Amino acid sequence: MLDTMQRILIWAEADLSGLADVWGLSRILTEVDEHGAVTRELGFDLNGSIVHRHPGQPTKFGRGVFDLANIAQSENPEMELADFDRLWSA
């Protein structure tokens, strides 16, 4: 079960127009807190490699894809926080 304070959402090009063309990502995982603020992001290229970690490295943007965004509700698939943490630490 996901932590009620944090949600991990999975986003793809179908969810975010320009994800591939503008950001060069095939998908992005976001950790969203209880207020809807995105606290961490992991972005993957077409090969499945992590090419964006915000905050942190590697990043090719210097900022988050979701900077200043507020995610109140989402129908995007979710993942377990422990699985996200394993990817974050990889």
VEXDOPA-846290 format. One record per atom (N, C-alpha, C, O, CB): residue in one letter; z, y, x. Coordinates in steps of 0.2 Angstrom, whole numbers, padded with zeros to 4 digits, always signed. Glycine has a CB too. Example, Ala and Ser with C-alpha at 12.3 -4.5 7.8 and 13.67 -1.06 7.14 Angstrom:
a+0039-0028+0066/a+0039-0022+0062/a+0039-0016+0066/a+0042-0017+0071/a+0045-0022+0057/s+0035-0011+0064/s+0036-0005+0068/s+0039+0000+0064/s+0040+0006+0067/s+0029-0003+0070/
This chain:
m+0000-0006+0004/m+0000+0000+0000/m+0000+0006+0004/m+0003+0006+0010/m+0006+0000-0005/l-0004+0011+0002/l-0004+0018+0006/l+0002+0022+0005/l+0006+0021+0000/l-0010+0022+0004/d+0004+0025+0011/d+0010+0030+0010/d+0009+0035+0005/d+0003+0038+0005/d+0011+0033+0017/t+0013+0036+0000/t+0012+0041-0005/t+0012+0048-0003/t+0009+0052-0006/t+0018+0040-0010/m+0014+0049+0003/m+0013+0056+0006/m+0007+0057+0010/m+0005+0063+0010/m+0019+0057+0011/q+0004+0052+0012/q-0003+0053+0016/q-0008+0048+0013/q-0006+0042+0011/q-0001+0051+0023/r-0014+0050+0013/r-0019+0046+0011/r-0025+0046+0016/r-0026+0051+0019/r-0023+0048+0004/i-0028+0041+0017/i-0033+0040+0022/i-0040+0039+0018/i-0040+0034+0014/i-0033+0034+0027/l-0044+0044+0018/l-0050+0044+0014/l-0056+0043+0019/l-0056+0045+0024/l-0051+0050+0010/i-0061+0039+0016/i-0067+0037+0020/i-0073+0041+0017/i-0074+0041+0011/i-0069+0029+0020/w-0077+0045+0021/w-0082+0049+0019/w-0089+0047+0022/w-0088+0045+0028/w-0081+0057+0020/a-0094+0047+0019/a-0101+0046+0021/a-0106+0051+0019/a-0104+0056+0016/a-0103+0039+0019/e-0112+0051+0021/e-0117+0056+0020/e-0117+0057+0012/e-0119+0063+0010/e-0124+0054+0023/a-0117+0052+0008/a-0117+0052+0001/a-0112+0057-0002/a-0112+0060-0007/a-0117+0045-0002/d-0106+0057+0002/d-0100+0061+0000/d-0101+0068+0002/d-0098+0073-0001/d-0094+0058+0002/l-0104+0069+0008/l-0104+0076+0012/l-0111+0077+0014/l-0113+0074+0020/l-0099+0076+0018/s-0114+0081+0011/s-0121+0083+0013/s-0121+0086+0020/s-0117+0091+0021/s-0125+0087+0008/g-0125+0084+0024/g-0125+0087+0031/g-0121+0083+0036/g-0121+0085+0042/g-0123+0094+0031/l-0118+0078+0034/l-0113+0074+0039/l-0117+0072+0045/l-0115+0072+0050/l-0110+0068+0035/a-0123+0069+0043/a-0127+0066+0049/a-0131+0072+0052/a-0131+0072+0058/a-0132+0061+0046/d-0135+0076+0048/d-0139+0081+0051/d-0135+0086+0055/d-0137+0088+0060/d-0143+0084+0046/v-0130+0089+0052/v-0126+0094+0055/v-0121+0092+0060/v-0120+0095+0065/v-0123+0098+0049/w-0117+0087+0058/w-0112+0085+0062/w-0113+0079+0067/w-0110+0078+0071/w-0106+0083+0058/g-0119+0075+0065/g-0120+0070+0069/g-0116+0064+0068/g-0115+0059+0073/g-0120+0071+0076/l-0113+0063+0062/l-0108+0058+0060/l-0111+0053+0055/l-0114+0056+0050/l-0102+0061+0058/s-0110+0047+0055/s-0112+0042+0050/s-0106+0042+0045/s-0108+0041+0039/s-0114+0035+0053/r-0100+0042+0047/r-0094+0042+0043/r-0088+0046+0046/r-0088+0047+0052/r-0092+0035+0040/i-0084+0048+0042/i-0078+0051+0044/i-0072+0049+0040/i-0072+0048+0034/i-0079+0059+0044/l-0066+0048+0044/l-0060+0046+0040/l-0056+0052+0041/l-0055+0055+0046/l-0057+0040+0044/t-0052+0054+0035/t-0048+0059+0035/t-0041+0057+0033/t-0040+0053+0028/t-0050+0065+0031/e-0036+0060+0036/e-0029+0059+0034/e-0027+0065+0030/e-0027+0071+0033/e-0024+0058+0040/v-0025+0064+0024/v-0024+0070+0019/v-0016+0070+0017/v-0014+0064+0015/v-0028+0070+0013/d-0013+0075+0018/d-0006+0075+0017/d-0004+0077+0009/d-0009+0077+0005/d-0002+0081+0021/e+0002+0077+0007/e+0004+0078+0000/e+0001+0084-0003/e+0001+0085-0009/e+0011+0077-0001/h+0000+0089+0001/h-0003+0095-0001/h-0010+0096-0002/h-0013+0101-0004/h+0000+0101+0003/g-0014+0090+0001/g-0021+0090+0001/g-0024+0093+0007/g-0030+0093+0007/g-0024+0094-0005/a-0020+0095+0012/a-0023+0097+0018/a-0025+0091+0023/a-0021+0086+0023/a-0018+0101+0022/v-0030+0092+0026/v-0033+0086+0031/v-0029+0088+0037/v-0029+0093+0040/v-0040+0087+0032/t-0025+0083+0040/t-0021+0083+0046/t-0024+0080+0052/t-0023+0082+0057/t-0014+0080+0045/r-0028+0075+0051/r-0032+0072+0056/r-0039+0069+0054/r-0039+0067+0048/r-0028+0066+0059/e-0044+0069+0058/e-0050+0067+0057/e-0053+0062+0062/e-0051+0063+0068/e-0055+0073+0056/l-0056+0057+0060/l-0060+0052+0065/l-0067+0052+0063/l-0068+0050+0057/l-0056+0045+0065/g-0072+0054+0067/g-0079+0053+0065/g-0082+0048+0070/g-0081+0047+0076/g-0082+0060+0067/f-0087+0045+0066/f-0090+0039+0070/f-0098+0041+0070/f-0101+0043+0065/f-0089+0032+0066/d-0101+0039+0075/d-0108+0039+0076/d-0112+0033+0072/d-0108+0029+0070/d-0111+0040+0083/l-0118+0033+0073/l-0122+0027+0069/l-0121+0021+0072/l-0121+0016+0069/l-0130+0029+0070/n-0118+0021+0079/n-0116+0014+0082/n-0109+0012+0081/n-0107+0007+0083/n-0117+0015+0090/g-0106+0016+0077/g-0099+0014+0075/g-0094+0017+0080/g-0088+0015+0080/g-0098+0007+0074/s-0096+0021+0085/s-0091+0023+0091/s-0088+0029+0088/s-0091+0034+0085/s-0095+0024+0097/i-0082+0030+0090/i-0078+0036+0088/i-0081+0042+0093/i-0080+0042+0099/i-0070+0035+0089/v-0084+0047+0090/v-0086+0053+0094/v-0083+0059+0092/v-0084+0065+0095/v-0094+0053+0092/h-0078+0059+0087/h-0075+0065+0085/h-0068+0063+0083/h-0066+0059+0079/h-0078+0068+0079/r-0063+0066+0086/r-0056+0066+0084/r-0053+0073+0084/r-0053+0076+0089/r-0052+0061+0090/h-0050+0074+0078/h-0047+0081+0078/h-0041+0081+0074/h-0040+0078+0069/h-0052+0086+0074/p-0035+0083+0077/p-0035+0087+0084/p-0036+0082+0089/p-0033+0076+0088/p-0029+0091+0084/g-0038+0083+0095/g-0039+0079+0100/g-0045+0078+0103/g-0050+0082+0102/g-0036+0072+0099/q-0046+0072+0107/q-0052+0071+0111/q-0054+0064+0109/q-0050+0060+0108/q-0052+0072+0118/p-0060+0062+0109/p-0066+0066+0110/p-0068+0070+0104/p-0067+0068+0098/p-0072+0062+0112/t-0071+0076+0105/t-0073+0080+0100/t-0079+0084+0102/t-0079+0086+0108/t-0068+0085+0097/k-0084+0085+0098/k-0090+0089+0100/k-0090+0095+0096/k-0095+0099+0097/k-0096+0085+0100/f-0085+0097+0093/f-0085+0102+0088/f-0080+0108+0090/f-0082+0114+0088/f-0084+0100+0081/g-0075+0106+0093/g-0070+0111+0094/g-0065+0113+0088/g-0061+0117+0089/g-0073+0117+0097/r-0067+0110+0082/r-0063+0111+0076/r-0064+0105+0072/r-0068+0101+0073/r-0066+0118+0073/g-0061+0105+0066/g-0062+0100+0061/g-0067+0101+0057/g-0069+0106+0055/g-0055+0098+0058/v-0070+0095+0054/v-0075+0096+0049/v-0072+0098+0043/v-0076+0102+0039/v-0079+0089+0048/f-0066+0097+0042/f-0063+0099+0035/f-0058+0105+0036/f-0054+0105+0032/f-0059+0093+0033/d-0059+0109+0042/d-0055+0114+0043/d-0054+0119+0036/d-0059+0120+0033/d-0057+0119+0048/l-0048+0120+0034/l-0046+0124+0029/l-0048+0121+0022/l-0047+0124+0017/l-0050+0131+0029/a-0050+0115+0022/a-0052+0112+0015/a-0045+0109+0012/a-0041+0107+0016/a-0057+0106+0017/n-0045+0109+0006/n-0040+0106+0002/n-0043+0101-0002/n-0047+0102-0007/n-0036+0112-0002/i-0040+0095-0001/i-0043+0089-0005/i-0038+0087-0010/i-0033+0083-0009/i-0044+0083+0000/a-0038+0089-0016/a-0034+0088-0022/a-0035+0081-0025/a-0030+0077-0025/a-0034+0093-0027/q-0041+0079-0026/q-0042+0073-0029/q-0048+0070-0026/q-0053+0074-0024/q-0043+0073-0037/s-0049+0064-0025/s-0055+0061-0022/s-0056+0054-0025/s-0051+0050-0026/s-0054+0061-0015/e-0062+0052-0026/e-0064+0045-0028/e-0066+0041-0022/e-0069+0036-0023/e-0069+0045-0034/n-0066+0044-0016/n-0068+0041-0010/n-0063+0035-0009/n-0057+0035-0011/n-0068+0045-0004/p-0066+0029-0006/p-0062+0024-0004/p-0057+0026+0001/p-0057+0030+0005/p-0067+0018-0001/e-0051+0022+0000/e-0045+0023+0005/e-0044+0017+0010/e-0047+0012+0008/e-0039+0025+0001/m-0041+0019+0015/m-0039+0014+0020/m-0032+0014+0021/m-0028+0019+0020/m-0043+0014+0026/e-0029+0009+0024/e-0022+0009+0025/e-0020+0013+0031/e-0024+0014+0036/e-0019+0001+0027/l-0014+0017+0031/l-0012+0021+0036/l-0012+0018+0043/l-0014+0020+0048/l-0006+0025+0034/a-0009+0011+0043/a-0008+0008+0049/a-0015+0006+0052/a-0016+0006+0058/a-0005+0001+0048/d-0020+0005+0048/d-0027+0004+0051/d-0030+0010+0054/d-0033+0010+0059/d-0032+0001+0045/f-0029+0016+0051/f-0031+0022+0053/f-0027+0024+0060/f-0030+0026+0065/f-0030+0028+0048/d-0021+0022+0060/d-0017+0024+0066/d-0020+0019+0072/d-0020+0022+0078/d-0010+0022+0065/r-0022+0013+0071/r-0024+0009+0076/r-0031+0012+0079/r-0032+0012+0085/r-0026+0002+0073/l-0035+0014+0074/l-0041+0018+0076/l-0040+0024+0080/l-0043+0025+0085/l-0046+0019+0070/w-0035+0028+0078/w-0033+0034+0081/w-0031+0033+0088/w-0033+0037+0093/w-0028+0038+0077/s-0027+0028+0089/s-0025+0026+0096/s-0030+0023+0101/s-0028+0022+0107/s-0019+0022+0095/a-0035+0020+0098/a-0040+0017+0102/a-0043+0021+0107/a-0048+0019+0111/a-0046+0014+0097/
